[in-house]
Amino acid sequence: MNILYSTYEAKARFSEVMRLVREGGTVTVTYRGDPVAEIRPIKREANSVEEHFAGLEKRGIVVPAKDPHSPLRAGLPKPGSLARFLAERGE
């Protein structure tokens, strides 16, 4: 999937452009109708599960358990998370 955005549109809709790229799409940015840049996902080698969780921990998405043998429990949802999710998807 290759989508075209003018420079102005790409700047104004940067979050949408990044969402499209994260989903595997390619975005071409044009200046006065001529393609000048392409934004696409980086091809990465598959990470191990340990490397993936280490990355999530580094970004603050996952917090290691104080007791590794304790049962899993879901955290409380943050207010407005559904609205943020739908806004990010453009819905």
Secondary structure, 3 states (H helix, E strand, C coil): CEEEEEHHHHHHCHHHHHHHHHCCCEEEEEECCEEEEEECCCCCCCCCHHHHHHHHHHCCCCCCCCCCCCCCCCCCCCCCHHHHHHHHHCC
